Amino acid sequence: MDDQGTAYWSATLRLLGIILAVWFLCSFGAGILFADALNGIKLGGYPLGFWFAHQGSMYIFVALIFIYAKMMNDLDRKFDVHED
């Protein structure tokens, strides 16, 4: 693999790692590990830990899909491997 291909693959893996870290922190971290600490904060009348575990994580996951698609398109254009 040439230097451009290695740089593209490295940037792709870095983006994927960041997206997965956010996913983990929101689902497992906010919904389970830090739920007791977050429950002191209310959002819409519900404890924040409960909200993340039941609803907030889904919103964040959907947002991550759009963020990932946008950032991958930007990477593809940067490395001139885009389809259009």
C-alpha positions as MATLAB code, in Angstrom:
seq = 'MDDQGTAYWSATLRLLGIILAVWFLCSFGAGILFADALNGIKLGGYPLGFWFAHQGSMYIFVALIFIYAKMMNDLDRKFDVHED';
ca = [
       0.000    0.000    0.000;
       1.376    3.431   -0.892;
       1.685    6.389    1.495;
      -1.634    7.907    0.378;
      -3.448    4.621    0.967;
      -1.837    4.216    4.376;
      -2.789    7.783    5.357;
      -6.376    7.229    4.177;
      -6.669    3.971    6.118;
      -5.175    5.594    9.218;
      -7.611    8.529    9.018;
     -10.531    6.129    8.517;
      -9.572    4.041   11.546;
      -9.063    7.165   13.661;
     -12.552    8.421   12.736;
     -14.070    5.016   13.447;
     -12.314    4.858   16.820;
     -13.650    8.284   17.804;
     -17.198    7.383   16.732;
     -17.057    4.093   18.650;
     -15.665    5.837   21.751;
     -18.557    8.326   21.725;
     -20.979    5.449   21.188;
     -19.502    3.549   24.159;
     -19.459    6.582   26.454;
     -23.070    7.445   25.686;
     -24.534    3.962   25.869;
     -22.474    2.128   28.473;
     -20.942    5.101   30.270;
     -23.894    7.473   30.616;
     -26.559    4.756   30.656;
     -24.896    2.342   33.097;
     -21.580    3.370   34.661;
     -22.348    7.014   35.441;
     -26.123    6.684   35.744;
     -26.160    7.214   39.502;
     -24.121   10.415   39.208;
     -26.227   11.675   36.291;
     -29.514   10.918   38.035;
     -29.053   14.046   40.131;
     -29.778   16.077   36.981;
     -33.328   16.146   35.652;
     -34.218   16.354   31.954;
     -37.897   16.721   31.160;
     -38.744   15.572   34.669;
     -36.717   12.361   34.406;
     -33.274   11.597   35.855;
     -30.572   12.132   33.203;
     -29.070    8.646   33.676;
     -32.483    7.084   33.030;
     -32.991    9.344   30.012;
     -29.643    8.326   28.481;
     -30.294    4.639   29.085;
     -33.738    4.697   27.493;
     -33.917    7.513   24.975;
     -30.833    9.695   24.784;
     -28.560    6.980   23.478;
     -30.841    6.359   20.509;
     -30.753   10.032   19.533;
     -26.990   10.080   19.824;
     -26.650    6.880   17.762;
     -28.725    8.356   14.931;
     -26.691   11.575   15.086;
     -23.478    9.503   14.951;
     -24.659    7.832   11.741;
     -25.065   11.200   10.023;
     -21.803   12.535   11.467;
     -19.929    9.427   10.309;
     -21.391    9.651    6.793;
     -20.503   13.349    6.501;
     -16.981   12.905    7.832;
     -16.291    9.862    5.635;
     -17.450   11.822    2.580;
     -15.058   14.604    3.573;
     -12.218   12.080    3.983;
     -13.016   10.497    0.616;
     -12.847   13.881   -1.076;
      -9.641   14.797    0.750;
      -7.922   11.623   -0.487;
      -9.654   11.744   -3.895;
     -11.402    8.385   -3.554;
     -14.965    9.737   -3.709;
     -17.524    8.167   -6.000;
     -19.109   11.194   -7.631;
];
